[in-house]
């Protein structure tokens, strides 16, 4: 989908404000280019697009237009229900992110930043030391975590690590199948095979 430069600039300003950071032009262009790149399944790609463009309704937005009576988070029932709070900051969601990142960190063998720039925007400058194939697996894992959270977007239900493992098992099998069909190299297949082995044994 084509987006005007002004629309993209406005989106960057909003993310910078909410994450309290600065994103330079080159990094922002790379974030836009990479959005949805690492997930082959169409639904997963679209989910990544909707996260970047903040498609999902929040208590704050619904309250502002008079559709609900309070702007508090649907899960913690305490904090203001902004987009970043619901998908990242909430005390009921944040431990899930921590568990997923701890698992991915152990698999990749490198320290990963506990960063919304990495997990929500897919900013590869947060992890420059990763190989391309390992980065792909990592980003699929992060995107799958976001998908589990979005399953229960408006519900008090909490995302679970076991749900993430089940989704990653399905996704990894799909990725391996596509890699073999497309004749991808042994490094790509090896990373996914190693991940599947690690996933089933931990």
BALOBA-1460 file (C-alpha; in Angstrom, 3 decimals):
// residues 202
<rec num="1" residu="x" x="0.000" y="0.000" z="0.000"/>
<rec num="2" residu="x" x="1.329" y="3.462" z="-0.936"/>
<rec num="3" residu="x" x="1.702" y="5.964" z="1.891"/>
<rec num="4" residu="x" x="2.562" y="9.611" z="1.403"/>
<rec num="5" residu="x" x="5.782" y="10.906" z="2.922"/>
<rec num="6" residu="x" x="3.781" y="13.184" z="5.231"/>
<rec num="7" residu="x" x="1.799" y="10.221" z="6.554"/>
<rec num="8" residu="x" x="4.993" y="8.278" z="7.256"/>
<rec num="9" residu="x" x="6.608" y="11.296" z="8.905"/>
<rec num="10" residu="x" x="3.597" y="11.796" z="11.151"/>
<rec num="11" residu="x" x="3.694" y="8.128" z="12.094"/>
<rec num="12" residu="x" x="7.362" y="8.402" z="13.004"/>
<rec num="13" residu="x" x="6.650" y="11.441" z="15.184"/>
<rec num="14" residu="x" x="3.972" y="9.510" z="17.081"/>
<rec num="15" residu="x" x="6.287" y="6.543" z="17.700"/>
<rec num="16" residu="x" x="9.100" y="8.836" z="18.800"/>
<rec num="17" residu="x" x="6.764" y="10.521" z="21.272"/>
<rec num="18" residu="x" x="5.362" y="7.300" z="22.703"/>
<rec num="19" residu="x" x="8.707" y="5.495" z="22.940"/>
<rec num="20" residu="x" x="10.546" y="8.627" z="24.084"/>
<rec num="21" residu="x" x="13.266" y="8.225" z="21.477"/>
<rec num="22" residu="x" x="14.598" y="9.660" z="18.243"/>
<rec num="23" residu="x" x="14.495" y="7.648" z="15.020"/>
<rec num="24" residu="x" x="16.699" y="8.974" z="12.224"/>
<rec num="25" residu="x" x="15.603" y="9.011" z="8.590"/>
<rec num="26" residu="x" x="17.659" y="6.008" z="7.482"/>
<rec num="27" residu="x" x="16.489" y="3.875" z="10.400"/>
<rec num="28" residu="x" x="12.851" y="4.825" z="9.808"/>
<rec num="29" residu="x" x="13.089" y="3.961" z="6.107"/>
<rec num="30" residu="x" x="14.557" y="0.578" z="7.026"/>
<rec num="31" residu="x" x="11.762" y="-0.045" z="9.553"/>
<rec num="32" residu="x" x="9.161" y="0.678" z="6.868"/>
<rec num="33" residu="x" x="10.978" y="-1.525" z="4.338"/>
<rec num="34" residu="x" x="11.365" y="-4.445" z="6.747"/>
<rec num="35" residu="x" x="7.791" y="-4.359" z="8.043"/>
<rec num="36" residu="x" x="6.284" y="-7.807" z="7.439"/>
<rec num="37" residu="x" x="9.370" y="-9.005" z="5.526"/>
<rec num="38" residu="x" x="10.281" y="-11.829" z="7.880"/>
<rec num="39" residu="x" x="6.879" y="-13.520" z="7.998"/>
<rec num="40" residu="x" x="5.798" y="-15.456" z="4.929"/>
<rec num="41" residu="x" x="2.173" y="-16.019" z="5.986"/>
<rec num="42" residu="x" x="-0.178" y="-13.257" z="4.759"/>
<rec num="43" residu="x" x="-2.051" y="-12.851" z="8.047"/>
<rec num="44" residu="x" x="1.205" y="-12.414" z="9.933"/>
<rec num="45" residu="x" x="2.423" y="-9.797" z="7.448"/>
<rec num="46" residu="x" x="-0.813" y="-7.857" z="7.786"/>
<rec num="47" residu="x" x="-0.610" y="-7.997" z="11.579"/>
<rec num="48" residu="x" x="2.855" y="-6.429" z="11.478"/>
<rec num="49" residu="x" x="1.573" y="-3.718" z="9.175"/>
<rec num="50" residu="x" x="-1.325" y="-2.965" z="11.536"/>
<rec num="51" residu="x" x="0.989" y="-2.757" z="14.561"/>
<rec num="52" residu="x" x="3.326" y="-0.306" z="12.850"/>
<rec num="53" residu="x" x="0.380" y="1.819" z="11.747"/>
<rec num="54" residu="x" x="-1.400" y="1.490" z="15.105"/>
<rec num="55" residu="x" x="-4.558" y="0.126" z="13.544"/>
<rec num="56" residu="x" x="-6.024" y="-1.348" z="16.728"/>
<rec num="57" residu="x" x="-8.640" y="0.458" z="18.789"/>
<rec num="58" residu="x" x="-7.666" y="1.299" z="22.346"/>
<rec num="59" residu="x" x="-9.601" y="2.398" z="25.450"/>
<rec num="60" residu="x" x="-8.172" y="5.896" z="24.990"/>
<rec num="61" residu="x" x="-9.457" y="6.206" z="21.421"/>
<rec num="62" residu="x" x="-12.844" y="4.686" z="22.210"/>
<rec num="63" residu="x" x="-13.258" y="6.907" z="25.265"/>
<rec num="64" residu="x" x="-12.311" y="10.003" z="23.287"/>
<rec num="65" residu="x" x="-15.147" y="9.444" z="20.794"/>
<rec num="66" residu="x" x="-17.644" y="8.536" z="23.525"/>
<rec num="67" residu="x" x="-18.041" y="4.814" z="22.871"/>
<rec num="68" residu="x" x="-16.913" y="3.640" z="26.327"/>
<rec num="69" residu="x" x="-17.063" y="5.234" z="29.780"/>
<rec num="70" residu="x" x="-13.431" y="4.889" z="30.838"/>
<rec num="71" residu="x" x="-10.006" y="5.055" z="29.201"/>
<rec num="72" residu="x" x="-8.305" y="2.555" z="31.517"/>
<rec num="73" residu="x" x="-6.525" y="-0.560" z="30.261"/>
<rec num="74" residu="x" x="-8.691" y="-3.609" z="29.627"/>
<rec num="75" residu="x" x="-6.236" y="-5.872" z="31.431"/>
<rec num="76" residu="x" x="-4.638" y="-4.125" z="34.400"/>
<rec num="77" residu="x" x="-7.664" y="-1.849" z="35.001"/>
<rec num="78" residu="x" x="-5.302" y="0.782" z="36.385"/>
<rec num="79" residu="x" x="-3.309" y="2.643" z="33.751"/>
<rec num="80" residu="x" x="-4.444" y="4.686" z="30.773"/>
<rec num="81" residu="x" x="-5.134" y="2.352" z="27.862"/>
<rec num="82" residu="x" x="-2.873" y="3.731" z="25.147"/>
<rec num="83" residu="x" x="-1.670" y="1.583" z="22.277"/>
<rec num="84" residu="x" x="1.866" y="1.212" z="23.638"/>
<rec num="85" residu="x" x="0.570" y="0.464" z="27.125"/>
<rec num="86" residu="x" x="-1.713" y="-2.334" z="25.925"/>
<rec num="87" residu="x" x="0.799" y="-4.039" z="23.674"/>
<rec num="88" residu="x" x="3.983" y="-3.466" z="25.681"/>
<rec num="89" residu="x" x="3.927" y="-1.569" z="28.986"/>
<rec num="90" residu="x" x="0.998" y="-3.183" z="30.812"/>
<rec num="91" residu="x" x="2.064" y="-5.107" z="33.923"/>
<rec num="92" residu="x" x="-0.128" y="-8.000" z="32.764"/>
<rec num="93" residu="x" x="1.548" y="-8.202" z="29.325"/>
<rec num="94" residu="x" x="5.131" y="-7.148" z="29.981"/>
<rec num="95" residu="x" x="6.141" y="-10.412" z="31.755"/>
<rec num="96" residu="x" x="5.030" y="-12.348" z="28.667"/>
<rec num="97" residu="x" x="7.383" y="-10.290" z="26.514"/>
<rec num="98" residu="x" x="10.155" y="-10.898" z="29.018"/>
<rec num="99" residu="x" x="9.618" y="-14.672" z="28.912"/>
<rec num="100" residu="x" x="9.629" y="-14.757" z="25.117"/>
<rec num="101" residu="x" x="12.745" y="-12.593" z="24.827"/>
<rec num="102" residu="x" x="14.567" y="-14.644" z="27.476"/>
<rec num="103" residu="x" x="13.828" y="-17.775" z="25.430"/>
<rec num="104" residu="x" x="14.966" y="-16.183" z="22.159"/>
<rec num="105" residu="x" x="18.057" y="-14.799" z="23.861"/>
<rec num="106" residu="x" x="19.003" y="-18.271" z="25.091"/>
<rec num="107" residu="x" x="18.453" y="-19.702" z="21.612"/>
<rec num="108" residu="x" x="20.463" y="-17.083" z="19.731"/>
<rec num="109" residu="x" x="23.226" y="-16.980" z="22.346"/>
<rec num="110" residu="x" x="23.383" y="-13.189" z="22.487"/>
<rec num="111" residu="x" x="22.026" y="-10.575" z="24.857"/>
<rec num="112" residu="x" x="18.839" y="-9.016" z="23.471"/>
<rec num="113" residu="x" x="17.575" y="-5.581" z="24.497"/>
<rec num="114" residu="x" x="14.197" y="-5.503" z="26.214"/>
<rec num="115" residu="x" x="13.127" y="-2.842" z="23.776"/>
<rec num="116" residu="x" x="9.827" y="-1.764" z="22.190"/>
<rec num="117" residu="x" x="11.830" y="-0.421" z="19.243"/>
<rec num="118" residu="x" x="12.893" y="-3.991" z="18.529"/>
<rec num="119" residu="x" x="9.640" y="-5.743" z="19.425"/>
<rec num="120" residu="x" x="7.083" y="-3.300" z="18.013"/>
<rec num="121" residu="x" x="8.964" y="-1.617" z="15.174"/>
<rec num="122" residu="x" x="11.423" y="-4.378" z="14.249"/>
<rec num="123" residu="x" x="14.321" y="-1.931" z="14.431"/>
<rec num="124" residu="x" x="17.365" y="-3.985" z="13.441"/>
<rec num="125" residu="x" x="19.768" y="-1.319" z="14.744"/>
<rec num="126" residu="x" x="18.946" y="-2.705" z="18.196"/>
<rec num="127" residu="x" x="20.657" y="-6.005" z="17.322"/>
<rec num="128" residu="x" x="23.306" y="-5.264" z="14.659"/>
<rec num="129" residu="x" x="25.483" y="-8.260" z="15.580"/>
<rec num="130" residu="x" x="23.003" y="-10.925" z="14.423"/>
<rec num="131" residu="x" x="23.408" y="-12.818" z="11.166"/>
<rec num="132" residu="x" x="20.686" y="-12.335" z="8.563"/>
<rec num="133" residu="x" x="19.208" y="-15.817" z="8.963"/>
<rec num="134" residu="x" x="19.242" y="-15.691" z="12.779"/>
<rec num="135" residu="x" x="17.673" y="-12.239" z="12.610"/>
<rec num="136" residu="x" x="14.841" y="-13.636" z="10.490"/>
<rec num="137" residu="x" x="14.038" y="-16.346" z="13.042"/>
<rec num="138" residu="x" x="14.217" y="-13.831" z="15.873"/>
<rec num="139" residu="x" x="11.838" y="-11.404" z="14.173"/>
<rec num="140" residu="x" x="9.332" y="-14.172" z="13.461"/>
<rec num="141" residu="x" x="9.465" y="-15.057" z="17.170"/>
<rec num="142" residu="x" x="8.866" y="-11.455" z="18.189"/>
<rec num="143" residu="x" x="6.050" y="-11.010" z="15.671"/>
<rec num="144" residu="x" x="4.411" y="-14.215" z="16.937"/>
<rec num="145" residu="x" x="4.479" y="-12.863" z="20.491"/>
<rec num="146" residu="x" x="2.652" y="-9.741" z="19.336"/>
<rec num="147" residu="x" x="0.068" y="-11.905" z="17.570"/>
<rec num="148" residu="x" x="-0.650" y="-13.807" z="20.778"/>
<rec num="149" residu="x" x="-1.185" y="-10.512" z="22.642"/>
<rec num="150" residu="x" x="-3.536" y="-9.289" z="19.917"/>
<rec num="151" residu="x" x="-5.654" y="-12.436" z="20.214"/>
<rec num="152" residu="x" x="-6.883" y="-11.069" z="23.531"/>
<rec num="153" residu="x" x="-6.714" y="-7.376" z="22.720"/>
<rec num="154" residu="x" x="-10.021" y="-6.356" z="24.337"/>
<rec num="155" residu="x" x="-10.261" y="-9.205" z="26.833"/>
<rec num="156" residu="x" x="-8.834" y="-9.608" z="30.356"/>
<rec num="157" residu="x" x="-7.299" y="-12.920" z="29.220"/>
<rec num="158" residu="x" x="-3.508" y="-12.961" z="29.450"/>
<rec num="159" residu="x" x="-1.168" y="-14.273" z="26.747"/>
<rec num="160" residu="x" x="0.755" y="-17.390" z="27.709"/>
<rec num="161" residu="x" x="4.193" y="-18.687" z="26.826"/>
<rec num="162" residu="x" x="2.759" y="-22.084" z="25.858"/>
<rec num="163" residu="x" x="0.530" y="-20.413" z="23.281"/>
<rec num="164" residu="x" x="3.568" y="-18.698" z="21.837"/>
<rec num="165" residu="x" x="5.473" y="-21.992" z="21.667"/>
<rec num="166" residu="x" x="2.554" y="-23.646" z="19.862"/>
<rec num="167" residu="x" x="2.321" y="-20.805" z="17.333"/>
<rec num="168" residu="x" x="6.078" y="-20.855" z="16.784"/>
<rec num="169" residu="x" x="6.019" y="-24.607" z="16.201"/>
<rec num="170" residu="x" x="3.433" y="-24.125" z="13.450"/>
<rec num="171" residu="x" x="5.275" y="-21.134" z="12.007"/>
<rec num="172" residu="x" x="8.667" y="-22.841" z="12.035"/>
<rec num="173" residu="x" x="7.277" y="-25.866" z="10.191"/>
<rec num="174" residu="x" x="5.779" y="-23.549" z="7.581"/>
<rec num="175" residu="x" x="9.011" y="-21.582" z="7.205"/>
<rec num="176" residu="x" x="11.090" y="-24.744" z="6.758"/>
<rec num="177" residu="x" x="8.665" y="-26.051" z="4.128"/>
<rec num="178" residu="x" x="8.838" y="-22.781" z="2.171"/>
<rec num="179" residu="x" x="12.616" y="-22.603" z="2.477"/>
<rec num="180" residu="x" x="12.956" y="-26.086" z="0.981"/>
<rec num="181" residu="x" x="10.491" y="-25.338" z="-1.815"/>
<rec num="182" residu="x" x="12.352" y="-22.146" z="-2.700"/>
<rec num="183" residu="x" x="15.748" y="-23.817" z="-2.525"/>
<rec num="184" residu="x" x="17.063" y="-21.651" z="0.275"/>
<rec num="185" residu="x" x="20.590" y="-22.306" z="1.469"/>
<rec num="186" residu="x" x="21.683" y="-24.654" z="4.267"/>
<rec num="187" residu="x" x="22.264" y="-21.740" z="6.677"/>
<rec num="188" residu="x" x="18.601" y="-20.703" z="6.546"/>
<rec num="189" residu="x" x="17.346" y="-24.272" z="6.896"/>
<rec num="190" residu="x" x="19.899" y="-24.983" z="9.591"/>
<rec num="191" residu="x" x="18.756" y="-22.043" z="11.711"/>
<rec num="192" residu="x" x="15.129" y="-23.097" z="11.511"/>
<rec num="193" residu="x" x="15.947" y="-26.754" z="12.190"/>
<rec num="194" residu="x" x="18.035" y="-25.728" z="15.188"/>
<rec num="195" residu="x" x="15.231" y="-23.489" z="16.438"/>
<rec num="196" residu="x" x="12.632" y="-26.261" z="16.118"/>
<rec num="197" residu="x" x="14.920" y="-28.645" z="18.010"/>
<rec num="198" residu="x" x="15.500" y="-26.049" z="20.734"/>
<rec num="199" residu="x" x="11.780" y="-25.272" z="20.930"/>
<rec num="200" residu="x" x="10.747" y="-28.880" z="21.458"/>
<rec num="201" residu="x" x="13.418" y="-29.563" z="24.073"/>
<rec num="202" residu="x" x="12.842" y="-26.461" z="26.244"/>
